[in-house]
Amino acid sequence: MEQPLDHISRALERAQSEQRGVRSWVRPTTTDVRAVELAIAPKGSVTLAEQHLREHHVLCGRGKEDPAVSDRYRLLRTRVIQALKLQGQNTFGVTSPGPKEGKTLTSINLAISIAREGSYKVVLIDADLRKPSVADDLGIAVDKGLIDYLSSNLEFTDILLGTDIDNLYVVPGRREESNVAVPELLSSDKMRKLIEQLHGRDGCIVIVDLPPARLGDDVVALAPYLDSILLVVREGATAINELKESAELLRDFTILGTVLNQSSDRKLHFEGYYYHAAPERV
């Protein structure tokens, strides 16, 4: 049985040699859009500003995106949905070995791409309690977020936001300057119950933007509540020893796949993404 590092190494090797065009990989399905009820109605809703999304490299639609970038996320979407279906999963976290490797942008754009496909309601949760940035990248003003839910008597619907992107819901983070015990909050019974509300729900996919794997115990605290983990690495920034350490930290969890961010493939004239599915248990 392969170890997590084997999956990561193969992804990095294939990312350097893979030359096929993305458009030849992606074949959008024509499945009927299912009328899926989230069954948990958010109390608030937000409109996402197109200009802000573009400035933060978030998919904004309306013909204002680089088609090559959109295709990359459609490819990632297809591979992730296939892996989730194969394993009967619907919740996964997105992490990276360290900061500034693209995990949050990957979480956001993957969530938007899946929501656009139309068959799933997508709940994007910012669980990077120390440095939440999903709301900043989406341009959402936050007065209460996940940390308030976990440390008070708020209900889930108090922090769940609908958006003007069909099928996309967001649980934002809010920066908290006090010295809170983050691992304890993420492993709390209340966090477990939040995930359980959405776990296994037909037609719903939950994407959790996790903290970096190597910074503290946060990921290990929350990962047991999730079906699997998607690991984002950045070419030219993620060192091999950081990959090894991350693989060791995540050895007890299912690796859904690995994403190579900012590929140096010179035939792709944009910041590309490479996905390698690794659905088997490690």
VMD Tcl script that draws the C-alpha trace (Angstrom):
set ca {
  {0.00 0.00 0.00}
  {1.38 3.39 -0.98}
  {2.19 6.04 1.56}
  {0.84 9.60 1.18}
  {4.21 10.83 -0.06}
  {4.04 8.40 -2.98}
  {0.86 10.11 -4.18}
  {2.40 13.55 -3.79}
  {5.63 12.58 -5.53}
  {3.76 11.06 -8.46}
  {1.63 14.18 -8.73}
  {4.71 16.38 -8.86}
  {6.40 14.14 -11.44}
  {3.33 13.93 -13.67}
  {2.75 17.66 -13.37}
  {6.12 18.24 -15.00}
  {5.55 15.79 -17.86}
  {1.81 16.16 -18.58}
  {1.26 18.07 -21.81}
  {-2.33 17.36 -22.83}
  {-4.68 20.29 -23.21}
  {-7.23 20.78 -20.49}
  {-10.09 21.19 -22.92}
  {-9.47 17.64 -24.20}
  {-9.86 16.33 -20.64}
  {-12.95 18.16 -19.58}
  {-16.30 16.98 -20.88}
  {-19.05 18.82 -19.00}
  {-21.93 16.54 -18.18}
  {-25.50 17.19 -19.20}
  {-27.11 15.65 -16.15}
  {-30.34 17.19 -15.00}
  {-30.09 19.77 -12.26}
  {-31.50 18.21 -9.12}
  {-33.77 20.19 -6.85}
  {-31.70 19.65 -3.73}
  {-32.85 21.28 -0.54}
  {-30.11 22.24 1.91}
  {-32.68 21.81 4.70}
  {-30.77 24.39 6.73}
  {-31.91 27.81 5.64}
  {-29.37 30.61 6.14}
  {-30.56 33.74 7.90}
  {-28.39 36.01 5.78}
  {-27.33 36.39 2.16}
  {-24.60 38.36 0.41}
  {-23.96 39.70 -3.07}
  {-20.40 39.16 -4.30}
  {-18.86 42.10 -6.16}
  {-17.50 41.07 -9.55}
  {-14.64 43.58 -9.50}
  {-13.50 42.41 -6.07}
  {-13.56 38.77 -7.17}
  {-11.45 39.53 -10.23}
  {-8.92 41.47 -8.18}
  {-8.54 38.50 -5.83}
  {-8.30 35.92 -8.65}
  {-11.66 34.41 -7.78}
  {-13.90 33.01 -10.52}
  {-16.42 35.75 -11.22}
  {-18.32 34.47 -14.27}
  {-20.13 36.69 -16.75}
  {-17.48 36.13 -19.42}
  {-14.80 37.96 -17.44}
  {-12.59 34.92 -16.74}
  {-9.59 33.52 -18.57}
  {-11.08 30.40 -20.23}
  {-7.91 28.44 -19.55}
  {-8.17 29.10 -15.82}
  {-11.87 28.22 -15.81}
  {-11.03 24.98 -17.61}
  {-8.45 24.07 -14.98}
  {-11.02 24.42 -12.23}
  {-13.57 22.45 -14.21}
  {-10.98 19.70 -14.52}
  {-10.32 19.82 -10.79}
  {-14.06 19.81 -10.14}
  {-14.57 16.75 -12.32}
  {-11.76 14.79 -10.67}
  {-12.87 15.71 -7.14}
  {-16.53 14.82 -7.75}
  {-15.48 11.51 -9.29}
  {-13.32 10.69 -6.28}
  {-16.07 11.67 -3.83}
  {-18.63 9.51 -5.63}
  {-16.24 6.57 -5.73}
  {-15.79 6.69 -1.97}
  {-19.35 7.71 -1.09}
  {-18.09 10.96 0.47}
  {-19.36 14.52 0.60}
  {-17.12 16.35 3.09}
  {-13.45 17.17 2.64}
  {-10.90 19.64 3.90}
  {-8.33 21.58 1.90}
  {-4.91 22.17 3.41}
  {-1.31 22.81 2.41}
  {2.03 22.20 4.12}
  {2.51 25.89 4.90}
  {1.01 29.34 4.29}
  {0.74 31.13 0.94}
  {0.55 27.95 -1.13}
  {-2.91 28.58 -2.55}
  {-5.18 26.40 -0.39}
  {-7.78 29.11 0.25}
  {-8.04 30.23 -3.37}
  {-8.28 26.58 -4.39}
  {-11.07 26.04 -1.82}
  {-13.02 29.07 -3.04}
  {-12.71 28.49 -6.77}
  {-13.39 24.79 -6.45}
  {-16.52 25.56 -4.42}
  {-17.70 28.05 -7.04}
  {-16.98 25.65 -9.88}
  {-18.91 22.80 -8.24}
  {-21.82 25.12 -7.44}
  {-21.95 26.24 -11.08}
  {-22.17 22.63 -12.26}
  {-25.65 22.70 -10.79}
  {-26.06 19.26 -9.27}
  {-24.90 20.11 -5.77}
  {-25.40 22.60 -3.02}
  {-21.92 23.59 -1.83}
  {-21.12 24.75 1.69}
  {-17.70 26.43 1.97}
  {-16.49 26.64 5.57}
  {-13.52 28.79 6.62}
  {-11.98 26.79 9.46}
  {-8.61 28.54 9.42}
  {-9.46 30.19 12.72}
  {-6.08 31.81 13.23}
  {-5.94 33.54 9.83}
  {-9.31 33.29 8.08}
  {-9.29 34.77 4.58}
  {-12.26 33.33 2.69}
  {-14.42 36.36 3.55}
  {-11.64 38.77 2.53}
  {-11.18 37.08 -0.85}
  {-14.93 37.05 -1.49}
  {-15.40 40.62 -0.27}
  {-17.77 39.68 2.54}
  {-18.09 41.94 5.59}
  {-18.22 39.66 8.63}
  {-19.67 40.49 12.03}
  {-19.78 36.87 13.20}
  {-18.14 33.75 11.89}
  {-17.23 30.19 12.71}
  {-15.26 31.14 15.81}
  {-18.33 32.88 17.25}
  {-20.45 29.80 16.61}
  {-17.92 27.53 18.32}
  {-17.43 29.75 21.34}
  {-21.02 30.86 22.01}
  {-24.65 29.80 21.81}
  {-25.13 30.81 18.18}
  {-26.93 28.44 15.84}
  {-25.42 27.24 12.58}
  {-27.96 29.25 10.60}
  {-26.69 32.41 12.33}
  {-23.33 32.14 10.56}
  {-24.37 30.44 7.31}
  {-24.62 32.87 4.39}
  {-26.32 32.39 1.06}
  {-24.72 34.07 -1.95}
  {-25.85 35.36 -5.32}
  {-23.97 32.44 -6.89}
  {-26.60 29.73 -7.19}
  {-26.00 26.75 -4.90}
  {-23.08 28.37 -3.02}
  {-23.23 28.90 0.75}
  {-20.44 30.25 2.93}
  {-19.54 29.94 6.60}
  {-17.02 32.77 6.92}
  {-14.23 33.18 9.41}
  {-13.71 36.20 11.61}
  {-10.36 37.30 12.91}
  {-10.10 36.94 16.67}
  {-7.18 38.65 18.37}
  {-7.61 36.91 21.71}
  {-5.55 33.82 22.47}
  {-8.24 31.19 21.88}
  {-7.53 27.48 22.10}
  {-8.01 26.73 18.40}
  {-7.42 22.95 18.38}
  {-9.91 22.53 21.21}
  {-12.53 24.53 19.31}
  {-11.99 22.60 16.08}
  {-12.22 19.25 17.85}
  {-15.19 20.31 19.96}
  {-18.52 18.54 20.06}
  {-20.14 21.59 18.52}
  {-17.83 21.45 15.50}
  {-18.54 17.75 15.15}
  {-22.29 18.40 15.19}
  {-21.91 21.13 12.54}
  {-20.26 18.68 10.15}
  {-22.73 15.94 11.06}
  {-25.62 18.17 9.97}
  {-24.21 18.12 6.45}
  {-22.43 14.78 6.34}
  {-23.94 12.26 3.95}
  {-26.61 14.69 2.80}
  {-27.53 13.81 -0.76}
  {-26.76 16.60 -3.22}
  {-24.57 18.55 -0.78}
  {-20.79 18.91 -0.85}
  {-18.93 20.48 2.06}
  {-15.51 22.07 1.50}
  {-13.58 23.10 4.60}
  {-10.67 25.52 4.20}
  {-8.28 24.19 6.84}
  {-5.20 25.80 8.37}
  {-1.79 24.78 6.99}
  {-0.96 21.23 8.05}
  {2.44 22.01 9.58}
  {1.33 24.93 11.74}
  {0.11 23.48 15.01}
  {-2.46 20.76 15.67}
  {-5.45 22.44 14.01}
  {-5.78 20.14 11.00}
  {-5.32 16.97 13.04}
  {-7.99 18.23 15.44}
  {-10.67 18.69 12.76}
  {-9.73 16.06 10.16}
  {-11.39 13.12 11.99}
  {-14.79 14.72 11.35}
  {-14.18 14.93 7.58}
  {-14.26 12.21 4.94}
  {-10.97 13.15 3.33}
  {-8.27 15.76 2.75}
  {-7.20 17.57 -0.43}
  {-3.57 18.69 -0.22}
  {-2.40 21.78 -2.11}
  {1.30 22.27 -2.85}
  {2.92 25.15 -4.68}
  {5.62 24.51 -7.23}
  {8.80 26.37 -6.40}
  {7.66 27.10 -2.85}
  {6.87 23.78 -1.15}
  {10.07 22.02 -0.07}
  {10.36 18.23 -0.12}
  {10.93 18.09 3.64}
  {7.68 20.03 4.12}
  {5.88 17.48 1.95}
  {7.33 14.64 3.98}
  {6.30 16.26 7.24}
  {2.78 16.92 5.94}
  {2.46 13.33 4.69}
  {3.45 12.08 8.11}
  {0.96 14.36 9.87}
  {-1.86 13.23 7.55}
  {-0.96 9.54 7.51}
  {-4.08 8.50 9.45}
  {-6.51 10.28 7.13}
  {-7.82 9.61 3.62}
  {-6.06 11.72 1.00}
  {-8.63 12.67 -1.63}
  {-5.94 14.01 -3.93}
  {-3.14 16.51 -4.39}
  {-3.18 19.80 -6.28}
  {-0.07 21.37 -7.78}
  {-0.53 25.13 -7.70}
  {1.27 27.53 -10.03}
  {2.71 24.91 -12.34}
  {5.79 26.04 -14.25}
  {4.65 24.30 -17.43}
  {5.68 26.88 -20.01}
  {3.05 25.67 -22.47}
  {0.37 26.96 -20.10}
  {0.38 30.74 -20.16}
  {-1.37 31.10 -16.85}
  {-1.07 29.92 -13.26}
  {-2.23 26.35 -13.63}
  {-3.43 23.59 -11.33}
  {-2.75 19.90 -11.53}
  {-4.88 17.37 -9.68}
  {-3.94 13.81 -8.83}
  {-6.69 11.63 -7.39}
  {-5.67 9.30 -4.60}
  {-8.96 7.95 -3.29}
  {-7.58 4.82 -1.66}
  {-7.11 4.73 2.09}
  {-3.55 5.45 3.23}
}
mol new
graphics top color blue
foreach p $ca { graphics top sphere $p radius 0.5 }
foreach p [lrange $ca 0 end-1] q [lrange $ca 1 end] { graphics top cylinder $p $q radius 0.2 }
display resetview
